[in-house]
Every structure is written in structure tokens, then in C-alpha cells.
Amino acid sequence: MKSHFLGAAIAVAATPVFAEAEKYTLDPSHSQIVFSYDHFGFSTTTSMFSGFEGEIMWDKEDPAASSVTVSFPEASLITGWDARTQHFMSGDFFGATDDDTVSFASTGIEVTGEDTALITGDLTVNGVTKEVVLDARLNGQTDSHPMEGKPWAGFSATTTLLRSDYNLGAFAPMVSDEVAVEISIEAGAAPAEGAEGETDS
């Protein structure tokens, strides 16, 4: 009997413990998507989306098992010049209403280095969904953010899109069809289900 229990204890101890992915929510005050394009060969023009929300299921032990989803209104675009913003929201480009959104949902992650990965996912812009690949990097992570006091992580990523893929190709090629995209986000561990202070609202 004694040897039976000893054998069972050894078997349990030898069984690997697999960590589950933890839910992190994006920090909207430190998450931005910046895109730039060539304007008639005279300048590089830049605009951005900021203040958006999203969710990362972050598996520190197996990053390839992680996932990310983000969604925000097209009308939240920031160009720095009101006339340009209004033009982008017009029928020449987005023709956006308050209900139209940009969204991204990852479908796979390929780890390429200690802090790098290729994130494949479905990007929906202007009602068109295309598969894109983000060249991503883990900038840093900690078990306790110095101000927030909870697990925190920061990521950056780049990709290149064609405006015409999303029916946004007006004035190409004078205004470049290619758009360079740079993403920088921070995310913190979400409260556990049922944790004090968490509500359904």
C-alpha cells in the first residue's frame, strides 16, 4: 500500500503543469495604430487610430497559443487636419457611419524568436475582410506594473496594406496604394471572473 501511494505521488509530481492563457485588456491611453503613405512623391502623410479597446489572451509559456482581438469605429480616425478627416470619411474613401468598424482577429501565431512572432489574422476595413500578417515584437512584460500594480505587457507590430484591397484606392498611384502600418500597444491583466469591482456593464 505504501509503495502504491509513493508511486502515485511520483507520477503526479512528474506530470507537467500547463499554464492557461491569461486575459489582458488593451490600455487605450497607450495603444495606437499609425499609418503613413506617399503623397504625390512630395511628402509622407501620417494618420492614426488611438484610444481603442481590445483583448489579448496571453500565454507566456506558449506564445503561439495566444490570441488577439481588436475593434474600433472607423470614424475615430485622427488625421490632424479636419478637412482631411472629413474627406476620408466621405464616399471617396470610407463613407463611414457611426456603426462602421475596423476589426482584427488573430487566426494563428508563429514564434520566430525569443521576443518576435508573425501574427496572422483577419482584418476587416470598409466592410472588406482580408488576411494579413503582423510582424510583431514583445517589447516588455512585468508581473507588476509600477503604477497599475498588476501584470502588464507591451507589444509592437508592423505590416503593409494595399488601400485598393479594401476599396479605398482613390487617387492611386499618385497617392500611394501601399500604406505602411505601425502598431504599438500596452495591455494589463484583466480582473478574474467575479473579482471585486468587476461589473457586467
PyMOL commands that set and color helices and strands:
alter all, ss='L'
color gray80, all
select helices_A, chain A and resi 2-14+28-30+63-65+74-76+82-88+163-166
alter helices_A, ss='H'
color red, helices_A
select strands_A, chain A and resi 22-26+32-39+43-50+53-58+67-73+101-111+116-125+128-142+152-162+178-189
alter strands_A, ss='S'
color yellow, strands_A
deselect
rebuild
show_as cartoon
